[in-house]
Amino acid sequence: MKRHQIITAAFLGSAIALGGLTVGAGTAHAADRAGKESAKKEAGPTVRAEIGNPLKAAQELVKAKKYKEALAKVREADGVADKTPYETFVMEETRGFILMKTGDQGGAAKAFEAVIGTGQLSEEDRLKRVQAVAQLYYQAKDYARSASWTQRFLKEAGPNEDMRTLLIQALYLSGDFATAGKELTALVAAKEKAGQPIDEQSLQFLANIAVKQKDEAGYVAAVEKLVRYHPKAEYWQDLILRMQKKPGFNRDRLSLDVYRLMLAAGVLTRGEDYVEMAQLALGDNIPGEAKAILNKGFAAGLLGTGADAERHKRLLAMAEKQAAEDQKTLAASEKEVDAAASGGPAVRLGDAYAGHGQYQKAAAWFEKGLKKGGLKQPEDARLHLGIAYLKAGDAARAKQTLGAVKGGDGQADLARLWQLVKAG
């Protein structure tokens, strides 16, 4: 999320240009004033000399960068009693401008608050001052006041992404993490609905807000969005690690499925992980998958080198032999599997076809197995069906199937993360 920068230009087009300040003659006779009444109306409101003259002097001092002396002249004008709203407006506008020059953002914000309170501004200029007050308080690190004035601006001026960003930052820095998270979540949701890009910093900020609130579910949801819109290895690794640490996750039964997800997400980076994944596949009688995994490990330069090079080669030779034998029997076993009373054999055949990269056939057998029923782990089969659809290029069915996966052992979490994997 980008840092909000204060907009000083709002003051440069001020309704009062000090050089054009109209100062009334404090010593003018009543008759002279009466005679010039219509001219005054046309020229606009005036400022009494005892106020206007110090302010004119303040302007000259500002030009000379003598800000301390300029502020003293403003205080001199402020000492005059019974100021009109317009005189207060001119004086506080001048004070605010000088305080900005000195770097006193908090003091400038208070001065412009007083300007707003005079009622002398047009609607457009009033909103500019409200915006500026919010920004100045932020610069002054008075985040609670900044948030309050930003909320006022958004309520009165309508949607403004920059100011909403300022609001979220101010809320966060003021310690109001709950409201900051609510605002940022709504902003992200609105962008998603409109099909607009979501910047990585905003999602990182959302994750950080969840950490501040100790909201694990909120944190995971934010990182899942990071994976969706800005896929990086560190985000995937974080999600997969947290998934495995969830209470009830069956790591023993779902280890191969975890490795499959890691491979698809591009975070399977160690040679020993490729070896273990291949061994798990061989143990589940899916030699085609074991062969494919090992070939990828060799292609990546993670296997076939170092002290274990010969062991890697022997494992690959064994996987290749078993995969070749398996492929010869697949078609012949279809009739037998079709005749089985339960869906278990069909699901195992689906796993075998998927291991050989034949995902359309795999999906067909997973469907048959689920339809027949009698499965010990039907949600595992549904997960594998969704993955087969995804790898076969059927994104719509993959999304529908993966979205329907249930199960408290970890299948539902795996299915949700598979929906973040790019097809192919």
C-alpha beads as a LAMMPS data file, in Angstrom:
LAMMPS data file: protein, C-alpha beads

424 atoms
423 bonds

1 atom types
1 bond types

-500.0 500.0 xlo xhi
-500.0 500.0 ylo yhi
-500.0 500.0 zlo zhi

Masses

1 110.0

Atoms # bond

1 1 1 0.000 0.000 0.000
2 1 1 1.498 3.280 -1.053
3 1 1 2.344 5.919 1.531
4 1 1 0.092 8.944 1.370
5 1 1 1.828 12.230 0.579
6 1 1 0.474 15.537 1.809
7 1 1 -0.980 17.768 -0.891
8 1 1 0.275 21.289 -0.281
9 1 1 -1.181 22.547 -3.546
10 1 1 -4.536 22.841 -1.826
11 1 1 -3.318 25.990 -0.125
12 1 1 -1.676 27.631 -3.095
13 1 1 -5.036 28.411 -4.671
14 1 1 -6.353 29.886 -1.461
15 1 1 -9.392 32.120 -1.478
16 1 1 -7.175 34.754 0.094
17 1 1 -4.157 35.883 -1.864
18 1 1 -2.277 37.935 0.681
19 1 1 -0.981 40.362 -1.895
20 1 1 -4.558 41.187 -2.839
21 1 1 -5.817 41.604 0.695
22 1 1 -8.362 44.365 0.927
23 1 1 -7.646 46.468 4.015
24 1 1 -10.247 48.938 5.204
25 1 1 -9.050 52.432 6.233
26 1 1 -9.387 52.465 9.976
27 1 1 -9.395 56.304 10.054
28 1 1 -11.969 56.831 7.287
29 1 1 -14.896 59.093 8.140
30 1 1 -18.365 57.608 8.410
31 1 1 -19.510 59.638 5.399
32 1 1 -16.635 58.318 3.333
33 1 1 -17.547 54.762 4.318
34 1 1 -21.181 55.315 3.403
35 1 1 -20.203 56.783 0.065
36 1 1 -18.071 53.772 -0.749
37 1 1 -20.547 51.102 0.429
38 1 1 -21.498 49.884 -3.025
39 1 1 -17.848 49.697 -4.074
40 1 1 -17.087 47.560 -1.009
41 1 1 -19.863 45.138 -1.866
42 1 1 -18.457 44.701 -5.341
43 1 1 -14.901 44.279 -4.043
44 1 1 -15.927 41.735 -1.409
45 1 1 -15.371 41.742 2.369
46 1 1 -12.553 43.787 3.840
47 1 1 -10.200 43.472 6.774
48 1 1 -9.652 46.297 9.253
49 1 1 -6.289 47.989 9.038
50 1 1 -5.267 46.916 12.538
51 1 1 -5.594 43.306 11.356
52 1 1 -4.748 43.662 7.681
53 1 1 -1.538 45.619 8.108
54 1 1 0.168 43.043 10.375
55 1 1 -0.933 40.331 7.970
56 1 1 0.535 42.196 5.011
57 1 1 3.744 42.551 6.997
58 1 1 3.622 38.820 7.724
59 1 1 3.456 38.150 4.001
60 1 1 6.587 40.178 3.355
61 1 1 8.387 38.389 6.175
62 1 1 7.398 35.015 4.694
63 1 1 8.957 36.073 1.379
64 1 1 12.152 36.761 3.307
65 1 1 11.782 33.382 5.065
66 1 1 11.529 35.084 8.431
67 1 1 8.817 32.774 9.702
68 1 1 9.217 33.459 13.413
69 1 1 8.747 37.177 12.854
70 1 1 5.838 36.482 10.472
71 1 1 4.066 34.454 13.153
72 1 1 4.597 37.306 15.613
73 1 1 2.729 39.602 13.207
74 1 1 -0.124 37.093 12.995
75 1 1 -0.322 37.048 16.789
76 1 1 -0.448 40.848 16.707
77 1 1 -3.466 40.645 14.398
78 1 1 -5.001 37.969 16.612
79 1 1 -4.900 40.364 19.546
80 1 1 -7.507 42.594 17.927
81 1 1 -10.922 42.099 19.511
82 1 1 -14.263 41.425 17.857
83 1 1 -12.908 39.942 14.637
84 1 1 -15.419 39.239 11.907
85 1 1 -15.623 35.706 10.478
86 1 1 -13.827 36.947 7.377
87 1 1 -11.032 38.532 9.415
88 1 1 -10.619 35.287 11.355
89 1 1 -10.599 33.401 8.067
90 1 1 -7.822 35.584 6.611
91 1 1 -5.766 35.486 9.787
92 1 1 -5.986 31.702 10.327
93 1 1 -5.329 30.993 6.655
94 1 1 -2.197 33.097 6.922
95 1 1 -1.165 31.417 10.165
96 1 1 -1.707 27.963 8.679
97 1 1 0.358 28.746 5.617
98 1 1 3.276 30.031 7.731
99 1 1 3.131 27.048 10.102
100 1 1 3.315 24.717 7.121
101 1 1 6.458 26.546 6.041
102 1 1 7.994 25.972 9.472
103 1 1 7.125 22.280 9.459
104 1 1 4.571 22.558 12.254
105 1 1 1.924 20.365 10.632
106 1 1 -0.110 19.956 13.797
107 1 1 -0.308 23.724 14.319
108 1 1 -1.172 24.235 10.657
109 1 1 -3.964 21.668 10.952
110 1 1 -5.480 23.529 13.910
111 1 1 -5.288 26.809 11.989
112 1 1 -7.102 25.313 9.001
113 1 1 -9.689 23.789 11.329
114 1 1 -10.407 27.374 12.398
115 1 1 -10.559 28.442 8.737
116 1 1 -13.210 25.793 8.070
117 1 1 -15.167 26.969 11.093
118 1 1 -15.502 30.527 9.778
119 1 1 -17.935 29.502 7.052
120 1 1 -16.145 31.729 4.523
121 1 1 -15.142 29.006 2.076
122 1 1 -16.881 27.772 -1.033
123 1 1 -17.910 24.115 -0.885
124 1 1 -14.997 23.102 -3.097
125 1 1 -12.453 24.992 -1.002
126 1 1 -13.986 23.760 2.248
127 1 1 -13.507 20.142 1.160
128 1 1 -9.926 20.908 0.174
129 1 1 -9.275 22.218 3.684
130 1 1 -10.924 19.189 5.287
131 1 1 -8.683 16.968 3.179
132 1 1 -5.625 19.029 4.072
133 1 1 -6.389 18.925 7.808
134 1 1 -6.566 15.118 7.639
135 1 1 -3.259 14.993 5.801
136 1 1 -1.537 17.473 8.100
137 1 1 -2.539 15.573 11.228
138 1 1 -1.153 12.417 9.621
139 1 1 2.139 14.205 8.926
140 1 1 2.140 15.383 12.535
141 1 1 1.670 11.738 13.659
142 1 1 -1.633 12.622 15.299
143 1 1 -3.193 9.544 13.729
144 1 1 -6.459 9.477 15.661
145 1 1 -7.319 13.034 14.554
146 1 1 -6.151 12.238 11.030
147 1 1 -8.503 9.260 10.891
148 1 1 -11.406 11.358 12.205
149 1 1 -10.896 14.107 9.623
150 1 1 -10.362 11.593 6.834
151 1 1 -13.642 9.897 7.715
152 1 1 -15.307 13.313 7.603
153 1 1 -13.820 14.007 4.172
154 1 1 -14.968 10.660 2.755
155 1 1 -18.447 11.162 4.183
156 1 1 -18.786 14.654 2.700
157 1 1 -16.804 14.306 -0.550
158 1 1 -17.558 10.708 -1.470
159 1 1 -15.204 7.885 -2.536
160 1 1 -11.524 8.747 -2.894
161 1 1 -8.995 5.898 -3.008
162 1 1 -6.041 8.016 -1.865
163 1 1 -7.934 9.265 1.163
164 1 1 -9.239 5.808 1.965
165 1 1 -5.639 4.629 1.914
166 1 1 -4.748 7.455 4.296
167 1 1 -7.624 6.428 6.573
168 1 1 -6.461 2.812 6.738
169 1 1 -2.898 3.857 7.524
170 1 1 -4.011 6.353 10.150
171 1 1 -6.293 3.811 11.816
172 1 1 -3.505 1.239 11.853
173 1 1 -0.933 3.645 13.283
174 1 1 -3.412 4.837 15.907
175 1 1 -3.757 1.229 17.087
176 1 1 -7.279 0.682 15.775
177 1 1 -6.380 -2.524 13.952
178 1 1 -9.942 -3.855 13.808
179 1 1 -11.322 -0.840 11.954
180 1 1 -8.226 -0.628 9.729
181 1 1 -8.693 -4.274 8.781
182 1 1 -12.390 -3.775 8.115
183 1 1 -11.708 -0.789 5.851
184 1 1 -8.910 -2.509 3.949
185 1 1 -10.920 -5.718 3.535
186 1 1 -13.789 -3.690 2.077
187 1 1 -11.391 -1.855 -0.266
188 1 1 -9.882 -5.119 -1.525
189 1 1 -13.339 -6.660 -1.968
190 1 1 -14.513 -3.645 -3.980
191 1 1 -11.488 -3.920 -6.263
192 1 1 -12.060 -7.628 -6.737
193 1 1 -15.688 -7.035 -7.629
194 1 1 -14.707 -4.355 -10.140
195 1 1 -11.988 -6.536 -11.640
196 1 1 -9.302 -4.017 -10.696
197 1 1 -5.711 -5.011 -9.874
198 1 1 -4.868 -5.359 -6.191
199 1 1 -1.412 -4.194 -5.241
200 1 1 0.849 -6.490 -3.270
201 1 1 1.518 -3.940 -0.519
202 1 1 -2.183 -3.684 0.358
203 1 1 -2.428 -7.442 0.814
204 1 1 0.778 -7.547 2.844
205 1 1 -0.673 -4.787 5.006
206 1 1 -3.887 -6.793 5.419
207 1 1 -1.852 -9.804 6.545
208 1 1 0.085 -7.618 9.002
209 1 1 -3.139 -6.241 10.474
210 1 1 -4.313 -9.816 11.057
211 1 1 -1.032 -10.594 12.827
212 1 1 -1.555 -7.577 15.120
213 1 1 -4.995 -8.922 15.999
214 1 1 -3.726 -12.510 16.371
215 1 1 -6.291 -13.467 13.724
216 1 1 -4.942 -16.653 12.138
217 1 1 -7.903 -17.088 9.796
218 1 1 -7.629 -13.482 8.639
219 1 1 -3.892 -13.878 8.089
220 1 1 -4.328 -17.031 6.006
221 1 1 -7.075 -15.374 3.948
222 1 1 -4.756 -12.435 3.203
223 1 1 -1.851 -14.690 2.197
224 1 1 -4.182 -16.719 -0.009
225 1 1 -4.990 -13.495 -1.842
226 1 1 -1.271 -12.799 -2.143
227 1 1 -0.844 -16.231 -3.724
228 1 1 -3.767 -15.574 -6.060
229 1 1 -2.669 -12.153 -7.277
230 1 1 1.090 -12.110 -6.591
231 1 1 2.216 -15.751 -6.466
232 1 1 5.614 -16.089 -4.852
233 1 1 7.379 -19.058 -3.300
234 1 1 7.469 -17.519 0.184
235 1 1 3.697 -17.040 0.234
236 1 1 3.067 -20.615 -0.917
237 1 1 5.513 -22.009 1.617
238 1 1 3.834 -20.053 4.415
239 1 1 0.367 -21.312 3.465
240 1 1 1.409 -24.944 3.079
241 1 1 3.318 -24.963 6.360
242 1 1 0.401 -23.402 8.253
243 1 1 -2.016 -25.877 6.671
244 1 1 0.017 -28.835 7.945
245 1 1 0.147 -27.362 11.446
246 1 1 -3.616 -27.051 11.744
247 1 1 -5.162 -29.296 14.416
248 1 1 -6.536 -32.474 12.875
249 1 1 -4.466 -32.357 9.689
250 1 1 -3.605 -35.976 8.802
251 1 1 -0.002 -35.616 7.713
252 1 1 0.586 -39.346 7.465
253 1 1 -2.221 -40.029 5.014
254 1 1 -1.979 -36.755 3.083
255 1 1 1.813 -36.435 2.772
256 1 1 1.793 -37.335 -0.932
257 1 1 -1.027 -34.853 -1.541
258 1 1 0.997 -32.130 0.205
259 1 1 3.983 -32.897 -2.017
260 1 1 1.737 -32.761 -5.091
261 1 1 0.610 -29.288 -4.097
262 1 1 4.185 -28.180 -3.419
263 1 1 5.265 -29.434 -6.843
264 1 1 2.386 -27.654 -8.585
265 1 1 3.114 -24.433 -6.665
266 1 1 6.800 -24.524 -7.549
267 1 1 8.066 -24.869 -3.990
268 1 1 9.424 -28.416 -4.128
269 1 1 13.077 -27.406 -4.179
270 1 1 15.051 -30.069 -2.309
271 1 1 16.324 -33.305 -3.793
272 1 1 15.330 -35.299 -0.704
273 1 1 11.723 -34.091 -1.113
274 1 1 11.627 -35.436 -4.663
275 1 1 12.967 -38.754 -3.419
276 1 1 10.472 -38.992 -0.568
277 1 1 7.573 -38.028 -2.861
278 1 1 8.585 -40.711 -5.361
279 1 1 8.850 -43.307 -2.616
280 1 1 5.384 -42.382 -1.324
281 1 1 3.976 -42.739 -4.838
282 1 1 5.608 -46.149 -5.225
283 1 1 4.215 -47.153 -1.826
284 1 1 0.719 -46.191 -3.030
285 1 1 1.274 -48.261 -6.211
286 1 1 1.400 -45.217 -8.504
287 1 1 4.700 -45.875 -10.317
288 1 1 3.851 -43.568 -13.219
289 1 1 3.795 -40.630 -10.811
290 1 1 7.027 -41.760 -9.132
291 1 1 8.760 -41.906 -12.529
292 1 1 7.489 -38.426 -13.489
293 1 1 8.575 -36.937 -10.173
294 1 1 12.078 -38.362 -10.370
295 1 1 12.494 -37.210 -13.961
296 1 1 11.608 -33.676 -12.855
297 1 1 14.145 -33.906 -10.035
298 1 1 16.851 -34.974 -12.453
299 1 1 15.882 -32.240 -14.935
300 1 1 16.101 -29.636 -12.186
301 1 1 19.606 -30.812 -11.245
302 1 1 18.445 -31.832 -7.774
303 1 1 18.950 -35.573 -8.311
304 1 1 21.742 -37.612 -9.858
305 1 1 24.555 -35.616 -8.290
306 1 1 26.599 -35.837 -5.116
307 1 1 26.990 -38.795 -2.766
308 1 1 23.461 -40.102 -3.419
309 1 1 23.673 -39.972 -7.218
310 1 1 23.738 -43.769 -7.676
311 1 1 20.855 -44.285 -5.262
312 1 1 18.800 -41.744 -7.220
313 1 1 19.562 -43.573 -10.467
314 1 1 18.568 -46.939 -8.996
315 1 1 15.318 -45.465 -7.705
316 1 1 14.522 -44.011 -11.128
317 1 1 15.305 -47.329 -12.846
318 1 1 12.959 -49.127 -10.476
319 1 1 10.183 -46.521 -11.021
320 1 1 10.614 -46.754 -14.799
321 1 1 10.345 -50.545 -14.730
322 1 1 7.243 -50.546 -12.522
323 1 1 5.637 -47.741 -14.554
324 1 1 6.135 -49.670 -17.802
325 1 1 4.572 -52.803 -16.291
326 1 1 1.723 -50.786 -14.819
327 1 1 0.907 -49.111 -18.117
328 1 1 0.616 -52.508 -19.842
329 1 1 -2.047 -53.682 -17.394
330 1 1 -4.163 -50.544 -17.041
331 1 1 -6.473 -51.064 -20.001
332 1 1 -6.865 -54.794 -19.260
333 1 1 -7.903 -54.071 -15.671
334 1 1 -10.711 -51.674 -16.603
335 1 1 -13.375 -54.396 -17.020
336 1 1 -12.496 -55.963 -13.707
337 1 1 -12.565 -52.586 -11.984
338 1 1 -15.879 -51.740 -13.630
339 1 1 -17.410 -54.900 -12.232
340 1 1 -16.290 -54.198 -8.653
341 1 1 -19.034 -53.647 -6.107
342 1 1 -17.444 -50.623 -4.473
343 1 1 -15.816 -47.554 -5.935
344 1 1 -12.403 -48.165 -4.338
345 1 1 -10.803 -49.957 -7.334
346 1 1 -12.057 -47.261 -9.701
347 1 1 -10.476 -44.539 -7.575
348 1 1 -7.170 -46.440 -7.465
349 1 1 -7.303 -46.797 -11.260
350 1 1 -7.927 -43.063 -11.484
351 1 1 -4.806 -42.441 -9.392
352 1 1 -2.819 -44.719 -11.710
353 1 1 -3.987 -42.911 -14.854
354 1 1 -3.238 -39.543 -13.232
355 1 1 0.253 -40.792 -12.411
356 1 1 0.819 -41.438 -16.100
357 1 1 -0.454 -37.957 -16.971
358 1 1 -3.722 -39.216 -18.498
359 1 1 -5.939 -36.810 -16.607
360 1 1 -9.141 -37.121 -18.614
361 1 1 -9.180 -40.883 -18.092
362 1 1 -8.271 -40.367 -14.449
363 1 1 -11.215 -37.992 -13.981
364 1 1 -13.608 -40.508 -15.566
365 1 1 -12.546 -43.249 -13.147
366 1 1 -12.670 -40.961 -10.139
367 1 1 -16.234 -40.072 -11.125
368 1 1 -17.154 -43.755 -11.384
369 1 1 -15.627 -44.487 -8.016
370 1 1 -17.501 -41.672 -6.311
371 1 1 -20.742 -42.684 -7.986
372 1 1 -20.423 -46.306 -6.863
373 1 1 -19.622 -45.244 -3.317
374 1 1 -18.407 -47.463 -0.523
375 1 1 -15.187 -45.418 -0.261
376 1 1 -13.189 -45.176 2.945
377 1 1 -12.064 -41.635 2.080
378 1 1 -14.540 -40.149 -0.412
379 1 1 -13.231 -36.603 0.114
380 1 1 -9.736 -37.727 -0.878
381 1 1 -11.216 -39.073 -4.117
382 1 1 -13.104 -35.818 -4.694
383 1 1 -9.882 -33.871 -4.146
384 1 1 -8.080 -36.035 -6.710
385 1 1 -10.961 -35.596 -9.154
386 1 1 -10.703 -31.808 -8.862
387 1 1 -6.937 -31.949 -9.451
388 1 1 -7.453 -34.176 -12.500
389 1 1 -9.947 -31.688 -13.944
390 1 1 -7.494 -28.861 -13.321
391 1 1 -4.607 -30.660 -15.003
392 1 1 -6.843 -31.704 -17.877
393 1 1 -7.583 -28.014 -18.508
394 1 1 -11.212 -28.095 -17.355
395 1 1 -11.001 -25.078 -15.037
396 1 1 -14.762 -24.735 -14.484
397 1 1 -15.233 -28.328 -13.305
398 1 1 -12.041 -28.144 -11.278
399 1 1 -13.282 -25.081 -9.413
400 1 1 -16.701 -26.616 -8.798
401 1 1 -15.298 -29.952 -7.606
402 1 1 -12.522 -28.543 -5.429
403 1 1 -14.965 -26.083 -3.907
404 1 1 -17.190 -28.981 -2.827
405 1 1 -14.455 -30.937 -1.017
406 1 1 -15.126 -31.334 2.696
407 1 1 -13.388 -33.311 5.399
408 1 1 -11.669 -32.362 8.621
409 1 1 -8.453 -34.271 7.959
410 1 1 -7.057 -31.551 5.717
411 1 1 -8.694 -32.388 2.384
412 1 1 -10.764 -29.194 2.376
413 1 1 -7.673 -27.073 3.042
414 1 1 -5.763 -28.801 0.259
415 1 1 -8.683 -28.319 -2.122
416 1 1 -8.905 -24.625 -1.310
417 1 1 -5.209 -24.131 -2.018
418 1 1 -5.414 -26.142 -5.247
419 1 1 -7.911 -23.570 -6.462
420 1 1 -5.057 -21.041 -6.323
421 1 1 -2.837 -23.155 -8.581
422 1 1 -2.643 -22.021 -12.176
423 1 1 -4.091 -24.614 -14.543
424 1 1 -1.578 -26.579 -16.579

Bonds

1 1 1 2
2 1 2 3
3 1 3 4
4 1 4 5
5 1 5 6
6 1 6 7
7 1 7 8
8 1 8 9
9 1 9 10
10 1 10 11
11 1 11 12
12 1 12 13
13 1 13 14
14 1 14 15
15 1 15 16
16 1 16 17
17 1 17 18
18 1 18 19
19 1 19 20
20 1 20 21
21 1 21 22
22 1 22 23
23 1 23 24
24 1 24 25
25 1 25 26
26 1 26 27
27 1 27 28
28 1 28 29
29 1 29 30
30 1 30 31
31 1 31 32
32 1 32 33
33 1 33 34
34 1 34 35
35 1 35 36
36 1 36 37
37 1 37 38
38 1 38 39
39 1 39 40
40 1 40 41
41 1 41 42
42 1 42 43
43 1 43 44
44 1 44 45
45 1 45 46
46 1 46 47
47 1 47 48
48 1 48 49
49 1 49 50
50 1 50 51
51 1 51 52
52 1 52 53
53 1 53 54
54 1 54 55
55 1 55 56
56 1 56 57
57 1 57 58
58 1 58 59
59 1 59 60
60 1 60 61
61 1 61 62
62 1 62 63
63 1 63 64
64 1 64 65
65 1 65 66
66 1 66 67
67 1 67 68
68 1 68 69
69 1 69 70
70 1 70 71
71 1 71 72
72 1 72 73
73 1 73 74
74 1 74 75
75 1 75 76
76 1 76 77
77 1 77 78
78 1 78 79
79 1 79 80
80 1 80 81
81 1 81 82
82 1 82 83
83 1 83 84
84 1 84 85
85 1 85 86
86 1 86 87
87 1 87 88
88 1 88 89
89 1 89 90
90 1 90 91
91 1 91 92
92 1 92 93
93 1 93 94
94 1 94 95
95 1 95 96
96 1 96 97
97 1 97 98
98 1 98 99
99 1 99 100
100 1 100 101
101 1 101 102
102 1 102 103
103 1 103 104
104 1 104 105
105 1 105 106
106 1 106 107
107 1 107 108
108 1 108 109
109 1 109 110
110 1 110 111
111 1 111 112
112 1 112 113
113 1 113 114
114 1 114 115
115 1 115 116
116 1 116 117
117 1 117 118
118 1 118 119
119 1 119 120
120 1 120 121
121 1 121 122
122 1 122 123
123 1 123 124
124 1 124 125
125 1 125 126
126 1 126 127
127 1 127 128
128 1 128 129
129 1 129 130
130 1 130 131
131 1 131 132
132 1 132 133
133 1 133 134
134 1 134 135
135 1 135 136
136 1 136 137
137 1 137 138
138 1 138 139
139 1 139 140
140 1 140 141
141 1 141 142
142 1 142 143
143 1 143 144
144 1 144 145
145 1 145 146
146 1 146 147
147 1 147 148
148 1 148 149
149 1 149 150
150 1 150 151
151 1 151 152
152 1 152 153
153 1 153 154
154 1 154 155
155 1 155 156
156 1 156 157
157 1 157 158
158 1 158 159
159 1 159 160
160 1 160 161
161 1 161 162
162 1 162 163
163 1 163 164
164 1 164 165
165 1 165 166
166 1 166 167
167 1 167 168
168 1 168 169
169 1 169 170
170 1 170 171
171 1 171 172
172 1 172 173
173 1 173 174
174 1 174 175
175 1 175 176
176 1 176 177
177 1 177 178
178 1 178 179
179 1 179 180
180 1 180 181
181 1 181 182
182 1 182 183
183 1 183 184
184 1 184 185
185 1 185 186
186 1 186 187
187 1 187 188
188 1 188 189
189 1 189 190
190 1 190 191
191 1 191 192
192 1 192 193
193 1 193 194
194 1 194 195
195 1 195 196
196 1 196 197
197 1 197 198
198 1 198 199
199 1 199 200
200 1 200 201
201 1 201 202
202 1 202 203
203 1 203 204
204 1 204 205
205 1 205 206
206 1 206 207
207 1 207 208
208 1 208 209
209 1 209 210
210 1 210 211
211 1 211 212
212 1 212 213
213 1 213 214
214 1 214 215
215 1 215 216
216 1 216 217
217 1 217 218
218 1 218 219
219 1 219 220
220 1 220 221
221 1 221 222
222 1 222 223
223 1 223 224
224 1 224 225
225 1 225 226
226 1 226 227
227 1 227 228
228 1 228 229
229 1 229 230
230 1 230 231
231 1 231 232
232 1 232 233
233 1 233 234
234 1 234 235
235 1 235 236
236 1 236 237
237 1 237 238
238 1 238 239
239 1 239 240
240 1 240 241
241 1 241 242
242 1 242 243
243 1 243 244
244 1 244 245
245 1 245 246
246 1 246 247
247 1 247 248
248 1 248 249
249 1 249 250
250 1 250 251
251 1 251 252
252 1 252 253
253 1 253 254
254 1 254 255
255 1 255 256
256 1 256 257
257 1 257 258
258 1 258 259
259 1 259 260
260 1 260 261
261 1 261 262
262 1 262 263
263 1 263 264
264 1 264 265
265 1 265 266
266 1 266 267
267 1 267 268
268 1 268 269
269 1 269 270
270 1 270 271
271 1 271 272
272 1 272 273
273 1 273 274
274 1 274 275
275 1 275 276
276 1 276 277
277 1 277 278
278 1 278 279
279 1 279 280
280 1 280 281
281 1 281 282
282 1 282 283
283 1 283 284
284 1 284 285
285 1 285 286
286 1 286 287
287 1 287 288
288 1 288 289
289 1 289 290
290 1 290 291
291 1 291 292
292 1 292 293
293 1 293 294
294 1 294 295
295 1 295 296
296 1 296 297
297 1 297 298
298 1 298 299
299 1 299 300
300 1 300 301
301 1 301 302
302 1 302 303
303 1 303 304
304 1 304 305
305 1 305 306
306 1 306 307
307 1 307 308
308 1 308 309
309 1 309 310
310 1 310 311
311 1 311 312
312 1 312 313
313 1 313 314
314 1 314 315
315 1 315 316
316 1 316 317
317 1 317 318
318 1 318 319
319 1 319 320
320 1 320 321
321 1 321 322
322 1 322 323
323 1 323 324
324 1 324 325
325 1 325 326
326 1 326 327
327 1 327 328
328 1 328 329
329 1 329 330
330 1 330 331
331 1 331 332
332 1 332 333
333 1 333 334
334 1 334 335
335 1 335 336
336 1 336 337
337 1 337 338
338 1 338 339
339 1 339 340
340 1 340 341
341 1 341 342
342 1 342 343
343 1 343 344
344 1 344 345
345 1 345 346
346 1 346 347
347 1 347 348
348 1 348 349
349 1 349 350
350 1 350 351
351 1 351 352
352 1 352 353
353 1 353 354
354 1 354 355
355 1 355 356
356 1 356 357
357 1 357 358
358 1 358 359
359 1 359 360
360 1 360 361
361 1 361 362
362 1 362 363
363 1 363 364
364 1 364 365
365 1 365 366
366 1 366 367
367 1 367 368
368 1 368 369
369 1 369 370
370 1 370 371
371 1 371 372
372 1 372 373
373 1 373 374
374 1 374 375
375 1 375 376
376 1 376 377
377 1 377 378
378 1 378 379
379 1 379 380
380 1 380 381
381 1 381 382
382 1 382 383
383 1 383 384
384 1 384 385
385 1 385 386
386 1 386 387
387 1 387 388
388 1 388 389
389 1 389 390
390 1 390 391
391 1 391 392
392 1 392 393
393 1 393 394
394 1 394 395
395 1 395 396
396 1 396 397
397 1 397 398
398 1 398 399
399 1 399 400
400 1 400 401
401 1 401 402
402 1 402 403
403 1 403 404
404 1 404 405
405 1 405 406
406 1 406 407
407 1 407 408
408 1 408 409
409 1 409 410
410 1 410 411
411 1 411 412
412 1 412 413
413 1 413 414
414 1 414 415
415 1 415 416
416 1 416 417
417 1 417 418
418 1 418 419
419 1 419 420
420 1 420 421
421 1 421 422
422 1 422 423
423 1 423 424
